[in-house]
Structures are given as C-alpha cells and as structure tokens.
C-alpha cells in the first residue's frame, strides 16, 4: 500500500455502524475480507521510522512499517483503506475488514471482482483464513448483517455465569493465601541469602523480596508521565533500581 509520510499523531474519524449500514440498505449478499497483518502493509518514510526507534540489548532498532503501538495507527490505516476503496460501489471498510455487499448475486460478484483487482493493484494482501465469501448473513463490527437489516451480535450479549466451578476456584485461591505455610510474609533472616524478583509494566514497577522462595516484603509504585514513556528495557532497569533501593 502507499507509503505513510504524515505525522504519527494524525487523527482521522472512524466510520460508525450507522454510517456503514445506511449505505447497505437492501443488501442481500455479503463477503467479508481481512487484510493480512493490516498495519504492517503501510511502510513508513525514513523520518517517521526514526520516531519509532527503541532500545534493546543488541542496539537500537526502528520500524520500517506502521507498528501496532502508535496511537493513531488505527486512524491512519482506516484513512488509507478509505482512499483506496471509497470509489468502488458496494464496498465498506472498517480498519482491516472489508465488506462487499449487493442486492443481487450478480452485482455482488461484480463488486467482489473489483475489490480483488484493487487489492492486487495496491499490493494489499488478504488473510485467506479470515475471509468469508457470498453469505446472506455476516458478522461485522459487533453486529450481524442480514437481508432484513442489522442487529447486535448474539455472541456479544452472553450473560456472565457464576457457577459452582467459579465458586470452587475462588475458595481454592483463598485457601492457598491463608493456609499454614502459604504465601504469607516471612520474618527476615539476616543469615539467609536474599532473592529479589522485579518487573515493570506500562504504568508501574513492582518487586518482591524472597528468602528460600518465600516472600518477605512486597513493593510497588506507579510511573509518572515522563517515565511511563521509557523504553521497555529502561523500565525493567528502573524496576531493578527501585527494588534495590526499597529493600536496602
């Protein structure tokens, strides 16, 4: 697909279900296509590539294609898809999903052929396993599209069940946490070796002081806005520093 050379923070409006279904009035036949690893099909220009640089143990790397982590990747991808397919009749796009629709089977096949030819022209590859062809009912962006209209997807409206199995699992967790010899905090023994286990998440740091595999103390803290933007390897190092200082 065409190279993306815009600001990484570019914002575009996404279509709503009302926008899409309004254009599907009287549709009887549907095909749903899935763009294979969608975002990766949009190359970044050199300047944008440098903005995605991240540190590793083996040096610095940057993305040559649009990564999933960029805030506006979804909007940028949707904009590109709209640019490539908006001139075709009977076609709707929602991020990496393409819906082909028509009132008759003949029109549907004509629209589908046009879409596949366009995909070939712009070098957009599809995920064969996720593509479904010529149906009278299809699930799309959380709704089920039919010949009569559209309705919420039944699979999205499943009531949460709390049964004997869930209650048993909860009781087992309580027993593990409270039984004698369980993971209660142990008294610190200056004569025994110490192990510190720590980790970092996108928004916080955590660590545990262990002796003989048993927890002696826990510690955690949230990350301020600036440090939350650190590279993952830098957050891991920060977690080590935090744990060593806290348990010193």
Wavefront OBJ file of the C-alpha trace (Angstrom):
o trace
v 0.000 0.000 0.000
v 1.042 3.650 -0.284
v 3.825 4.907 1.942
v 2.760 6.751 5.087
v 4.706 10.007 5.472
v 2.387 12.010 7.717
v 2.672 12.997 11.349
v 2.452 9.954 13.624
v -0.178 11.774 15.677
v -2.514 12.337 12.718
v -6.165 11.894 13.633
v -8.940 10.714 11.301
v -12.562 9.929 12.094
v -13.595 6.277 12.062
v -16.905 5.278 10.438
v -19.760 4.365 12.766
v -22.063 1.377 12.390
v -24.816 3.806 11.380
v -22.625 5.271 8.615
v -21.883 1.832 7.211
v -25.311 0.221 7.462
v -27.044 3.226 5.895
v -25.099 2.528 2.715
v -26.033 -1.170 2.893
v -29.791 -0.700 2.531
v -31.415 -3.614 0.639
v -28.183 -5.658 0.586
v -28.818 -9.423 0.271
v -25.326 -10.842 -0.328
v -22.177 -10.258 1.714
v -18.457 -11.069 1.585
v -16.011 -10.161 4.342
v -12.292 -9.826 3.592
v -9.481 -9.404 6.116
v -6.260 -7.502 5.401
v -3.335 -9.687 6.439
v -1.358 -8.025 9.292
v -3.004 -4.791 8.196
v -0.829 -2.108 9.767
v 2.364 -3.749 8.542
v 1.262 -3.153 4.969
v 1.793 0.600 5.331
v 5.510 1.483 5.010
v 6.873 4.420 6.987
v 9.094 7.032 5.396
v 12.612 7.445 6.798
v 11.730 10.362 9.081
v 8.781 8.506 10.601
v 10.891 5.361 11.016
v 13.320 7.256 13.243
v 10.441 8.322 15.501
v 9.716 4.657 16.265
v 13.267 3.893 17.460
v 13.537 1.687 20.552
v 16.452 0.320 22.579
v 17.348 -3.344 23.045
v 20.258 -5.298 24.478
v 21.549 -5.623 20.921
v 21.313 -1.975 19.920
v 18.709 0.435 18.576
v 16.026 -0.590 16.114
v 13.151 1.159 14.368
v 10.072 0.055 12.466
v 10.008 0.229 8.680
v 6.249 -0.326 8.621
v 3.435 1.034 10.779
v 3.604 -0.673 14.204
v 0.528 -1.543 16.247
v 1.682 0.606 19.174
v 1.357 4.030 17.529
v -1.675 5.848 18.931
v -3.040 6.947 15.568
v -2.199 3.745 13.642
v -5.862 2.753 13.562
v -6.996 6.096 12.166
v -4.161 6.247 9.632
v -4.888 2.733 8.381
v -8.604 3.484 8.089
v -7.849 6.623 6.091
v -5.645 4.687 3.658
v -8.278 1.979 3.229
v -10.946 4.604 2.555
v -8.730 6.308 -0.015
v -8.168 3.046 -1.879
v -11.733 1.685 -1.862
v -14.153 4.621 -1.466
v -14.664 4.937 -5.235
v -15.865 1.332 -5.564
v -19.571 0.531 -5.398
v -20.845 -1.840 -2.717
v -17.725 -1.719 -0.542
v -17.261 -0.670 3.090
v -14.044 -0.662 5.113
v -13.513 -0.767 8.848
v -9.791 -0.835 9.713
v -8.569 -4.178 8.297
v -12.030 -5.548 7.438
v -13.590 -5.076 4.007
v -17.272 -5.781 3.416
v -18.613 -6.341 -0.098
v -22.415 -6.136 -0.367
v -25.088 -6.052 -3.048
v -28.795 -6.597 -3.674
v -28.239 -9.402 -6.173
v -25.734 -12.217 -6.515
v -24.623 -10.913 -9.899
v -23.884 -7.433 -8.551
v -22.123 -8.930 -5.532
v -19.777 -10.942 -7.753
v -19.057 -7.860 -9.859
v -18.250 -5.777 -6.750
v -16.066 -8.547 -5.311
v -14.060 -8.838 -8.507
v -13.454 -5.077 -8.482
v -12.246 -5.226 -4.861
v -9.867 -8.120 -5.512
v -8.456 -6.345 -8.554
v -7.943 -3.210 -6.457
v -6.170 -5.248 -3.752
v -3.835 -6.629 -6.398
v -3.211 -3.162 -7.814
v -2.250 -1.613 -4.448
v -0.444 -4.769 -3.282
v -2.782 -5.358 -0.348
v -2.596 -8.985 0.777
v -5.524 -10.758 2.447
v -5.737 -13.367 5.188
v -7.362 -16.338 3.472
v -8.287 -17.991 6.776
v -10.387 -14.989 7.841
v -12.099 -14.269 4.520
v -15.671 -15.488 4.032
v -17.476 -15.328 0.701
v -21.039 -14.971 -0.595
v -23.144 -15.230 2.530
v -26.651 -13.980 3.254
v -25.675 -13.181 6.845
v -22.339 -11.960 8.211
v -20.909 -10.587 11.476
v -19.254 -7.191 11.139
v -18.004 -4.653 13.732
v -20.023 -6.199 16.530
v -23.248 -6.554 14.562
v -24.891 -9.239 12.478
v -25.815 -8.081 8.980
v -28.724 -9.901 7.334
v -31.090 -9.485 4.405
v -33.613 -7.914 6.789
v -31.190 -5.419 8.343
v -28.686 -5.485 11.179
v -28.747 -6.366 14.869
v -26.229 -6.738 17.723
v -24.073 -9.851 17.514
v -25.581 -12.519 19.796
v -22.102 -13.632 20.892
v -21.526 -10.149 22.340
v -24.574 -10.487 24.600
v -23.655 -13.523 26.711
v -24.615 -13.225 30.382
v -21.780 -13.799 32.843
v -22.267 -17.035 34.735
v -21.062 -17.612 38.312
v -21.499 -21.308 38.990
v -20.049 -23.999 41.217
v -16.810 -24.093 39.208
v -16.131 -20.378 39.699
v -17.000 -20.541 43.408
v -14.708 -23.534 43.875
v -11.821 -21.735 42.156
v -12.316 -18.683 44.392
v -12.253 -20.815 47.531
v -9.085 -22.562 46.368
v -7.370 -19.200 45.932
v -8.459 -18.134 49.426
v -7.156 -21.399 50.898
v -3.782 -21.021 49.198
v -3.408 -17.478 50.520
v -4.462 -18.243 54.102
v -3.391 -21.812 54.888
v -0.429 -22.566 57.127
v 2.756 -22.454 55.082
v 1.087 -20.427 52.370
v 2.481 -17.250 50.808
v 2.332 -15.146 53.983
v 5.154 -12.714 54.684
v 8.086 -14.374 56.434
v 10.349 -12.786 59.020
v 13.596 -11.530 57.504
v 16.616 -13.661 58.445
v 19.957 -11.878 58.119
v 21.699 -15.261 57.943
v 19.880 -16.426 54.804
v 20.547 -15.435 51.172
v 18.160 -12.995 49.536
v 16.465 -13.033 46.144
v 14.773 -10.020 44.574
v 12.219 -10.558 41.815
v 11.010 -7.456 39.994
v 9.158 -6.423 36.883
v 7.806 -3.382 35.061
v 4.503 -2.712 33.327
v 3.497 0.195 31.076
v 2.321 2.158 34.133
v 4.176 0.821 37.165
v 7.015 -1.046 38.862
v 6.880 -3.962 41.270
v 9.231 -6.111 43.290
v 9.267 -8.832 45.937
v 11.983 -9.738 48.438
v 12.314 -13.510 48.859
v 14.169 -15.873 51.166
v 14.029 -19.569 50.432
v 11.359 -18.931 47.824
v 9.052 -17.320 50.428
v 8.023 -13.636 50.259
v 9.437 -11.331 52.913
v 8.226 -7.995 51.517
v 6.402 -6.556 48.527
v 6.827 -3.127 46.932
v 5.273 -1.292 44.015
v 4.853 2.175 42.616
v 3.204 3.851 39.659
v 5.194 5.630 36.983
v 4.949 9.343 36.387
v 4.015 10.501 32.910
v 7.606 11.037 31.717
v 8.916 7.676 32.937
v 5.884 5.825 31.583
v 7.225 6.701 28.130
v 10.565 4.987 28.767
v 11.515 2.078 26.520
v 10.632 -1.343 27.958
v 14.245 -2.233 28.689
v 14.680 1.074 30.544
v 11.580 0.359 32.647
v 12.988 -3.062 33.539
v 16.213 -1.430 34.705
v 14.202 1.149 36.647
v 12.349 -1.712 38.378
v 15.677 -3.201 39.474
v 16.855 0.152 40.826
v 13.559 0.751 42.621
v 13.569 -2.711 44.242
v 17.180 -2.477 45.398
v 16.579 0.938 46.960
v 13.288 -0.110 48.598
v 14.663 -3.325 50.118
v 18.049 -1.860 51.110
l 1 2 3 4 5 6 7 8 9 10 11 12 13 14 15 16 17 18 19 20 21 22 23 24 25 26 27 28 29 30 31 32 33 34 35 36 37 38 39 40 41 42 43 44 45 46 47 48 49 50 51 52 53 54 55 56 57 58 59 60 61 62 63 64 65 66 67 68 69 70 71 72 73 74 75 76 77 78 79 80 81 82 83 84 85 86 87 88 89 90 91 92 93 94 95 96 97 98 99 100 101 102 103 104 105 106 107 108 109 110 111 112 113 114 115 116 117 118 119 120 121 122 123 124 125 126 127 128 129 130 131 132 133 134 135 136 137 138 139 140 141 142 143 144 145 146 147 148 149 150 151 152 153 154 155 156 157 158 159 160 161 162 163 164 165 166 167 168 169 170 171 172 173 174 175 176 177 178 179 180 181 182 183 184 185 186 187 188 189 190 191 192 193 194 195 196 197 198 199 200 201 202 203 204 205 206 207 208 209 210 211 212 213 214 215 216 217 218 219 220 221 222 223 224 225 226 227 228 229 230 231 232 233 234 235 236 237 238 239 240 241 242 243 244 245 246 247 248
